[in-house]
């Protein structure tokens, strides 16, 4: 039995709740497993000098809990 892929909203909801294990294929073709989150209590303080990017519902910018830095991955449907 094959489960349907998560929607962008479902992925966002899970990331906002806490730690998620995300497996994805990087742009260079290699695979990556990342412990990621968007839970506010686990994010670093906002830097006033940081710039914002255009929102893309298929690209998630997340906090990598192991590398302690921002990373992104693309949702593939």
Secondary structure, DSSP 8 states (H G I E B T S, - for coil): -------HHHHHHHHHHS-EEEEEE-TTS-EEEEEEE--GGGS----TT-------TTEEEEEETTTTEEEEEE---
